Amino acid sequence: MKKLYSEKYISAQEAVQKIKNGDKMAFVGNPEALFVALNERMSELKGVETYNMISAGFSPHCSPEAVGHIHHNSLYVGVQDRKPVEEGRADFITRHYSRIPSFFTDVETMDVGLFHVSPPDKHGFVSFGITVSFVFALFKTAKLKIAQVNRQMPRCHGDCFVHVSQFDWLVEADTPLREFPRAELTDVERAIGKNCADLIEDGATLQLGIGSLPDATLLCLKDKKDLGIHSEMFADGAMDLVEAGVITNARKTLHPGKMLATFLMGTRKFFDFVDDNPSVYMAPVDYTNDPYIIAQNDKLVSINSCIQIDLMGQVCAESFGLRQYSAVGGQVDFVRGAQMSKGGISIIAIPSTTADLKISKVVPFLDHGAAVTTSRNDVNFVVTEYGSFNLQGKSLRERAKGLIGLAHPNFRPALIEEYEKRFKNKW
C-alpha cells in the first residue's frame, strides 16, 4: 500500500501539468502550493473555467493576468473576487450555500478538482480539515482529483475523511493556513452584542459567523449555561467559551456533545484547538445548512448581519445596489431552520449606521438594484445598538414603526416622514 501512495506523490508543477485547455476546475480549501504552480503555468492555458466559494490569500485565477487564460466563476464574492466581478473579468453565480454541492452534481461537472488535506493517518485516511463545504460533491464528480497534503492542516473529526488512494495525484507542501485575527470591538458593536445576548437562553444552540458582531455577542454570553454550536462556521470566540465552560453542547438535541460546522476560520491558536478535537464535528454543507437538519436542534438561535434593511423588513446582505459584495451564503438556510426549530429564533444584527454615521442602514427602500437576501416573510428579530424588535406577526405599519425605533436618532425624522406618507397617518 505504501508503494501505491508513493506513486501518487508528484511536485506541484507536475500536478498542474495535468490541467488541459478548456478544462472546468473547482477547488476547496485554498491549496496554495497548487495555486503558486498554477500561476507559473497560467500563460500556457486557454479557456480554463474555475469555480470556488471564497478566494482567500494568493488567488491567481482572480488576477488581471488570468484574462484570456482562466475565467473565474465565484459562488461567493469575497475580497479577492470583488474587483474581478465588478470589472467583468469574473462572474458570480448566486445559490444558497446548502445547495452548492448540488451545483457540482446536477449543474456543472468538473474536469479537475483541487483539494487541501491533512497527512494520511496509519490507515491511509486524510481529513479535509477546516474546509469541508462541497468537497464530497466535487470529489464524487471531478474526473481528476489532485490534493495538497499539508502538515499544517488540522486533522478535524466528523464526516470529513477520505482514503488517500482515492486521489489521482498528491502534492506534499507545508504552507501556512490563512489566519483571520480578531477585530477590535467598538462601543456600538458591544451594545449590539448585548442586545443579541439578551435574546439567548441557557441551553440554546447557536449559529454564528466570524467578525465583530459574533465576537461581541459571544463576549456577552459568559453568564449563560450549556450553550451549543450548530453553524456553517465558528471561530476563536467560540473556543473561548468552550474553555470557559459556557459552550458544552450538553443540551443539544442533535449531535449532543459536538460542535458542528462545515468550515472554520480563525487564528493559529484556534486551528490548534480544533486539531484532533473529538468535540468538533465537520460535515458537508448540504447537511449542516439543510433547514430540516438545523431545525432538529431545539432552541436554535441564528445570528446574521446585513448591509441594509427596509421598512418592510426586506434584508439585503450581499450587494451595494448593483455592486456584488458577498452572497446569500447560509443566511436564509439558518433563518428558516432556526424558526422551524422548537423554541428557536433568528436574529438579523446590524449597526444602525455606517461607521462614519453618514448613512443609515435602516432605510425606506433598498438601494436600486440591491438583492433581497432574506425576504420580509422570513425575518424574525432585528437587533441594532438601540434594541431588538420581532417582525413576526406584525403588520407593515407595525414593522415600519418598530424598525424606525431601531434606527439612529439622526435618521429617524426622515424615516418618520416616509412612514406618515406611506401609511396616511401621523407618527
Secondary structure as the mmCIF struct_conf table of DSSP 4:
data_model
#
loop_
_struct_conf.conf_type_id
_struct_conf.id
_struct_conf.beg_label_comp_id
_struct_conf.beg_label_asym_id
_struct_conf.beg_label_seq_id
_struct_conf.end_label_comp_id
_struct_conf.end_label_asym_id
_struct_conf.end_label_seq_id
HELX_RH_AL_P HELX_RH_AL_P1 LYS A 2 LYS A 8
STRN STRN1 TYR A 9 TYR A 9
HELX_RH_AL_P HELX_RH_AL_P2 ALA A 12 VAL A 16
TURN_TY1_P TURN_TY1_P1 GLN A 17 LYS A 18
TURN_TY1_P TURN_TY1_P2 ASN A 21 GLY A 22
STRN STRN2 LYS A 24 PHE A 27
BEND BEND1 VAL A 28 GLY A 29
HELX_RH_AL_P HELX_RH_AL_P3 GLU A 32 ARG A 41
HELX_RH_3T_P HELX_RH_3T_P1 MET A 42 GLU A 44
BEND BEND2 GLY A 47 GLY A 47
STRN STRN3 VAL A 48 ASN A 52
BEND BEND3 MET A 53 MET A 53
BEND BEND4 GLY A 57 GLY A 57
HELX_RH_3T_P HELX_RH_3T_P2 PRO A 60 CYS A 62
BEND BEND5 SER A 63 SER A 63
HELX_RH_3T_P HELX_RH_3T_P3 PRO A 64 ALA A 66
TURN_TY1_P TURN_TY1_P3 VAL A 67 HIS A 69
STRN STRN4 ILE A 70 SER A 74
BEND BEND6 LEU A 75 TYR A 76
HELX_RH_AL_P HELX_RH_AL_P4 VAL A 79 GLU A 86
TURN_TY1_P TURN_TY1_P4 GLU A 87 GLY A 88
BEND BEND7 ARG A 89 ARG A 89
STRN STRN5 ALA A 90 PHE A 92
HELX_RH_3T_P HELX_RH_3T_P4 TYR A 97 ARG A 99
HELX_RH_AL_P HELX_RH_AL_P5 ILE A 100 SER A 102
HELX_RH_PI_P HELX_RH_PI_P1 PHE A 103 VAL A 107
BEND BEND8 ASP A 111 ASP A 111
STRN STRN6 VAL A 112 VAL A 117
HELX_LH_PP_P HELX_LH_PP_P1 SER A 118 PRO A 120
TURN_TY1_P TURN_TY1_P5 LYS A 122 HIS A 123
BEND BEND9 GLY A 124 GLY A 124
STRN STRN7 PHE A 125 SER A 127
TURN_TY1_P TURN_TY1_P6 GLY A 129 ILE A 130
STRN STRN8 THR A 131 THR A 131
TURN_TY1_P TURN_TY1_P7 SER A 133 PHE A 134
HELX_RH_AL_P HELX_RH_AL_P6 VAL A 135 THR A 141
BEND BEND10 LYS A 143 LYS A 143
STRN STRN9 LEU A 144 VAL A 149
TURN_TY1_P TURN_TY1_P8 ARG A 151 GLN A 152
BEND BEND11 MET A 153 MET A 153
STRN STRN10 HIS A 157 GLY A 158
BEND BEND12 ASP A 159 ASP A 159
STRN STRN11 PHE A 161 HIS A 163
HELX_RH_3T_P HELX_RH_3T_P5 VAL A 164 GLN A 166
BEND BEND13 ASP A 168 ASP A 168
STRN STRN12 TRP A 169 GLU A 172
HELX_LH_PP_P HELX_LH_PP_P2 THR A 175 GLU A 179
HELX_LH_PP_P HELX_LH_PP_P3 PRO A 181 THR A 186
HELX_RH_AL_P HELX_RH_AL_P7 ASP A 187 ALA A 197
TURN_TY1_P TURN_TY1_P9 ASP A 198 LEU A 199
HELX_LH_PP_P HELX_LH_PP_P4 ILE A 200 GLU A 201
TURN_TY1_P TURN_TY1_P10 ASP A 202 GLY A 203
STRN STRN13 THR A 205 GLN A 207
STRN STRN14 LEU A 208 LEU A 208
BEND BEND14 ILE A 210 GLY A 211
HELX_RH_AL_P HELX_RH_AL_P8 SER A 212 LEU A 219
TURN_TY1_P TURN_TY1_P11 CYS A 220 ASP A 223
BEND BEND15 ASP A 226 ASP A 226
STRN STRN15 LEU A 227 LEU A 227
STRN STRN16 GLY A 228 ILE A 229
STRN STRN17 HIS A 230 HIS A 230
BEND BEND16 GLU A 232 GLU A 232
STRN STRN18 MET A 233 PHE A 234
HELX_RH_AL_P HELX_RH_AL_P9 ASP A 236 GLU A 243
TURN_TY1_P TURN_TY1_P12 ALA A 244 GLY A 245
BEND BEND17 VAL A 246 VAL A 246
STRN STRN19 ILE A 247 ILE A 247
TURN_TY1_P TURN_TY1_P13 ALA A 250 ARG A 251
BEND BEND18 THR A 253 HIS A 255
TURN_TY1_P TURN_TY1_P14 PRO A 256 GLY A 257
STRN STRN20 MET A 259 ALA A 261
BEND BEND19 THR A 262 THR A 262
STRN STRN21 PHE A 263 LEU A 264
HELX_RH_AL_P HELX_RH_AL_P10 ARG A 268 VAL A 274
TURN_TY1_P TURN_TY1_P15 ASP A 275 ASP A 276
TURN_TY1_P TURN_TY1_P16 PRO A 278 SER A 279
STRN STRN22 VAL A 280 MET A 282
HELX_RH_AL_P HELX_RH_AL_P11 VAL A 285 THR A 288
TURN_TY1_P TURN_TY1_P17 ASN A 289 ASN A 289
HELX_RH_AL_P HELX_RH_AL_P12 PRO A 291 ILE A 294
TURN_TY1_P TURN_TY1_P18 ALA A 295 GLN A 296
BEND BEND20 ASN A 297 ASN A 297
TURN_TY1_P TURN_TY1_P19 ASP A 298 LYS A 299
STRN STRN23 LEU A 300 ASN A 304
BEND BEND21 ILE A 307 ILE A 307
STRN STRN24 GLN A 308 ASP A 310
TURN_TY1_P TURN_TY1_P20 LEU A 311 MET A 312
STRN STRN25 VAL A 315 CYS A 316
BEND BEND22 GLU A 318 GLU A 318
STRN STRN26 SER A 319 PHE A 320
TURN_TY1_P TURN_TY1_P21 GLY A 321 LEU A 322
STRN STRN27 ARG A 323 GLN A 324
BEND BEND23 SER A 326 SER A 326
TURN_TY1_P TURN_TY1_P22 GLY A 329 GLY A 330
HELX_RH_AL_P HELX_RH_AL_P13 GLN A 331 MET A 340
BEND BEND24 SER A 341 SER A 341
TURN_TY1_P TURN_TY1_P23 LYS A 342 GLY A 343
STRN STRN28 ILE A 345 ALA A 349
BEND BEND25 SER A 352 SER A 352
STRN STRN29 THR A 353 THR A 353
TURN_TY1_P TURN_TY1_P24 ALA A 355 ASP A 356
BEND BEND26 LEU A 357 LEU A 357
BEND BEND27 ILE A 359 ILE A 359
STRN STRN30 SER A 360 SER A 360
BEND BEND28 LYS A 361 LYS A 361
STRN STRN31 VAL A 362 VAL A 363
BEND BEND29 PRO A 364 PHE A 365
HELX_LH_PP_P HELX_LH_PP_P5 LEU A 366 ASP A 367
TURN_TY1_P TURN_TY1_P25 HIS A 368 GLY A 369
BEND BEND30 THR A 373 THR A 373
STRN STRN32 THR A 374 THR A 374
TURN_TY1_P TURN_TY1_P26 ARG A 376 ASP A 378
STRN STRN33 PHE A 381 THR A 384
TURN_TY1_P TURN_TY1_P27 GLU A 385 TYR A 386
STRN STRN34 GLY A 387 ASN A 390
TURN_TY1_P TURN_TY1_P28 GLN A 392 GLY A 393
HELX_RH_AL_P HELX_RH_AL_P14 LEU A 396 ILE A 404
TURN_TY1_P TURN_TY1_P29 GLY A 405 LEU A 406
BEND BEND31 ALA A 407 ALA A 407
HELX_RH_3T_P HELX_RH_3T_P6 PRO A 409 PHE A 411
HELX_RH_AL_P HELX_RH_AL_P15 ARG A 412 PHE A 423
TURN_TY1_P TURN_TY1_P30 LYS A 424 LYS A 424
BEND BEND32 ASN A 425 ASN A 425
#
